[in-house]
Amino acid sequence: MNRRVQGDIGELSAMEWLASRGAVVWVPFTHSPHVDLMAEFDSHLIKVQVKTSTYKGSKSAKVGRWHVSIATNGGNQSWSGLAKRFDPRLVDYLFVLAGDGRRWFIPAAAVEGSRGIVVGGEKYSEFEIDSGTPFEAAIYSDGEDNRIAALTLGECQSGQMEQTVNLPAMPTQVRILPPPSAVSRQVLLRPKRQMTIPKEPCDSAGLAAGDRLRVQADGPGRVLLERIPKTPG
């Protein structure tokens, strides 16, 4: 399987996820360097940029981390040589599909970087959505980790092709349908019952760093957080 097919897999994965949440998916008729897909939720249109990655980093890197290139480096032979960096002002969400099927739907304003990000760790964990089908084994030849299969006849080169000692990331830009406008914020409860509360719900509730919160059960699978008023003095 070649890099172009990898992009198709990413698009289909995004379309499936968005459509399963009631979105009407829109695909641009002509190429856009910033918007790959759009989705309509309750008459609200969202612009989405989609990326895929099959690059895990060096052997010493932490397990489960995926390096994602979010700068557009062309994709055809007429490329000017100038990379188009990720600009949160031009899109609403970044949809990421990793080789093991894990997926993220990240608000553009929360993306910290213009050329690349790393997902799979604590950062961006609040934006991880349900996983799709793993595709890494279909992209690489047997035993050739982090190497993408050769070009098919007539295919234009896309992404980074060099293979140095550290093997640079070789993700392929993917066009995928946009995600929902109002997405439920998900957090991961870690082994020591720690979690990071997303910024948007905190802002809406008027919570700030340093606030003391009262935690109590509110039924099966529900926890209520309530700010404890500060005492004078």
N, C-alpha and C positions, 0 to 999 in steps of 0.2 A: 504494500500500500504506500502511496506517495504523499507528499506534503499537501497537495491540492485536496486529496481525499480527507486528510486530517481536518482541513478547514470546513469541508462539508459536514463532517461528523460534529464539529463544534456548533455549526449553525442548527443542525437538526436537534441537537441536545437542548439548545436554548429555546428553540421553537416549541419543543415538547413541554419544557418546564413552564414557559409563559402561557401556552394554550391551556395547560392543565389547571391554571389559576384563573381562567375565564378571560384572558386577554385576546384581543384581536390583533394579529401580528401583521406588520407592514414591512415590505422589503423595498429598499430604494431601487428605482429603475436604472439609474446610472450610478457609477462608482462614487463613493464619498470617502475621503481619507479619515473622517472622524466618526460618522454615524453608519453603523453596519445594519441595524434593524431599528424598528420602532414598534411600540406596542400601545394599544389603547385600552385603558381601564376607566370605566365610568366616565366616558367622554373626555378623559385626560390622556394626552399623547406623550409618550416617553421616548427619548432618544437614547439608544444603547450602542456601546462599542463592545465587540466581543473578541476575546483572545483565547488561544489554547496554548498549552505548554506540555512538553514531554521531557523537560530538562530538570533534573533533581539536584544539580550542583556537583561538587567534588565528592569523592568517596568519604571524606571526613565530615561532610555536611550532615546536619541532623536529619534523621529519617522523617519522611513525610513532608519535607519542604519542597516547594516547586518554584522555580525561577521563571517569571513571566515578563517577556518583553512587551511593553505597552507603547513603544515608539514605532511608527510605521516607516519601514525602510524600503519602500517601493513595492516590488512585486512584478515588474515587467522590465523589459530591456530599455525602455525610454526613461527610466528613473534618472532624475537630475543629480542624485548623490546626496541630497539633503534629507535627513530624517525628520519626519513630522512628529514632534513630541506630543505626549498626551496632554490635552488641555481640558480641564474640568468645566470650562465655560461653554464648551461646544457640545457636550453630551450630558446626560443625566445619570447614567449608570454604566459600570464596567462589569461585563459578564465574563467569568473566567472558567474554563474547563481544563482540568488537569488529566494527565495520562491514566491515572488510576480511577477516573470517573468522578472525583470530587469536584464540586462546583461552588462558585461564589457569585453573589450579586451585590456589588459594592457601589454605594452612592459616589458619584464622581467627586464630590467635595471631600470625601473621606480617603481618596487615593493619595498616598504620600509618595510622590515621585512622578517624573515625567518621561523616564526612559525604561524603567523596570521596577517590579515589585517582587516580593517573595511571599507566597501564601502557604498555608498549612501549619503555621505556628499560632502563637497567641494573637499577633496582629491580624486583623481582618477576620478573626474567628467568629465574631458576632454577625458577620455577613455570609457565613457559609450556609448553603441551602442543601436539600437532600441530594444525594449522589446519583449520578447517571451510570451508564454502562462504561466500564474501563475500555480503553482503546489502545493503550501503549504497546501491547504485544502485536497489534496489527500494523503498527507504524515501523517498528524496528525489525531488522533481520535477526535471525536466531543468534543469541549470544552477543549482539552488538548494542549494548546499552548506550542510550543518548546519541544514537546515530540514525538518521532518517534514510529510508530507502532511496535508491537512485531516481533521477528524473525519468518520467515517461516521455516517449517521442513527442516533440512539439510543445512540451511544458516549459514555461518561463521560470527561471530561478527566482525563489522567494526566500527571504530570511537570511540568517547567517549560515554560511556553508563551511567555513574553515574548521579544522579539527586540531586544536592545539593540545598541549599537555593537559590543560585544565578543562578542555572541551567547553567552549562558550555556548550560551543558551541558543537553542535553535527552534523557538516556537514559531508557529505560522499564524499570520493574521487571519481571523475568522469572521465571517459575516454571520451574525446571529440575531434572532428576534429580540426585541426589547422587553424588559421586565415590567412588572406591575408598578403603578404609581404609589400605591399604599401597600407596602410590604411589611409583614409582621417582623419585628426585630427578634433575632434568635441569639441566644447566648449559650456558651458551653459551660456546664458545671464541672469543674476540675476535681481531681481526686480528693483534695482537701476542702471541697465545697466552696472553692473560690470562683468568682466570675467577674467579668467586666460588663458593666451596664452601658449600653449604647448611649451616645451623646444626645440623639434626638429625643428619646423618652425623658432623659434627665432634664433637658432644657424645657420640655413641655410641662414637666412636673415642678419646675423651679428648683431642682436640686443642684448643688454645687459641690466641688471638691471640699472635703473637710466636714461636711454635714454628717451628723450621727443619725443612723436609721434604726427604727425598731422593726424586727423581722418576726413575722408570725404566720403560721399555716392558715390558709383560707380555703380548705377543702382539698380533695385528692388532686395532686399535680399542680396546686396553686400556692404561691407564696406572696404575701402582702408586705411591701416595704413602706414604712411611714416615717417621715422626718420627725426627730425629737426636738421640740423647741429649745433654743438655747436659754439657759438661765442667766439672769443679769449678774454681772460681776464675775 
